[in-house]
Amino acid sequence: VQVVESGGGSVAPGGSLRLSCAASGFAFRWYDIAWHRQAPGKTRELVANITAARSTTNYADSVKGRFTISGDNAKNTVYLQMNSLKPEDTGMYYCHLPRFDSWGQGTQVTVSA
């Protein structure tokens, strides 16, 4: 069971990025998926999650209305669309598969002027 994140980068405040979490070796569609992030000097926090049926999503208050989590079962990938990015969104973003407590290696997001 392995998940791999991609799509991070450096953007100016107000910009957008789309993160991808790709699965290998199993079908993503049957499992809940979550995105977490960890800012320098802070603990890791839940950003968003999506249920296996892809019918229910949840967001941290700090990203509601700006981030959208979605899944593409055909591509075995879950996305995190991040709009209106703020400097406080800076951090390492991780994909998590709770069923197996499997974490990706993370992808860095930096928001600065």
Residue pairs with C-beta under 8 A, 6 or more apart in sequence:
1 23
1 25
1 26
1 97
1 100
1 102
2 23
2 24
2 25
2 102
2 104
3 21
3 22
3 23
3 24
3 95
3 96
3 97
3 102
3 103
3 104
4 21
4 22
4 24
4 95
4 104
4 105
5 19
5 20
5 21
5 93
5 94
5 95
5 104
5 105
5 106
5 107
6 19
6 20
6 22
6 107
7 17
7 18
7 19
7 20
7 107
8 17
8 19
8 93
8 107
8 108
8 109
9 17
9 108
9 109
9 110
10 110
10 111
10 112
11 17
11 85
11 109
11 110
11 111
12 111
12 112
12 113
13 85
13 86
13 87
13 111
13 112
13 113
14 84
14 85
15 85
15 111
16 81
16 82
16 83
16 84
16 85
17 82
17 85
17 109
18 79
18 80
18 81
18 82
19 35
19 79
19 80
19 82
19 93
19 95
19 107
19 109
20 77
20 78
20 79
21 33
21 35
21 77
21 78
21 79
21 80
21 95
21 104
22 75
22 76
22 77
23 76
23 77
23 97
24 76
27 73
27 76
28 71
28 73
28 76
28 77
28 78
29 52
29 54
29 71
29 73
29 76
30 52
31 52
31 97
31 98
31 99
32 49
32 50
32 51
32 52
32 97
32 98
32 99
33 49
33 50
33 69
33 71
33 78
33 95
33 96
33 97
34 46
34 47
34 48
34 49
34 50
34 95
34 96
34 97
34 98
35 46
35 47
35 48
35 49
35 69
35 78
35 80
35 93
35 94
35 95
35 96
36 44
36 45
36 46
36 47
36 93
36 94
36 96
37 44
37 45
37 47
37 89
37 91
37 92
37 93
37 94
37 109
38 44
38 45
38 91
38 92
38 94
38 106
39 88
39 90
39 91
40 90
40 91
42 91
44 94
45 60
46 60
47 59
47 60
47 63
47 67
47 80
47 93
48 57
48 58
48 59
48 60
48 63
48 67
48 69
48 80
49 57
49 58
49 69
50 56
50 57
50 58
50 69
50 70
50 71
50 78
51 57
54 70
54 71
54 73
57 68
57 69
57 70
59 67
59 69
62 88
63 82
63 89
66 82
66 83
66 84
66 85
67 80
67 81
67 82
67 83
68 79
68 80
68 81
68 83
69 78
69 79
69 80
69 81
70 78
70 79
70 81
71 77
71 78
71 79
72 78
72 79
78 95
80 93
82 89
82 109
85 109
85 111
86 111
87 111
87 112
87 113
88 111
89 109
89 111
90 109
90 110
90 111
90 112
91 108
91 109
92 106
92 107
92 108
92 109
93 106
93 107
93 108
93 109
94 103
94 104
94 106
95 103
95 104
96 102
96 103
96 104
97 103
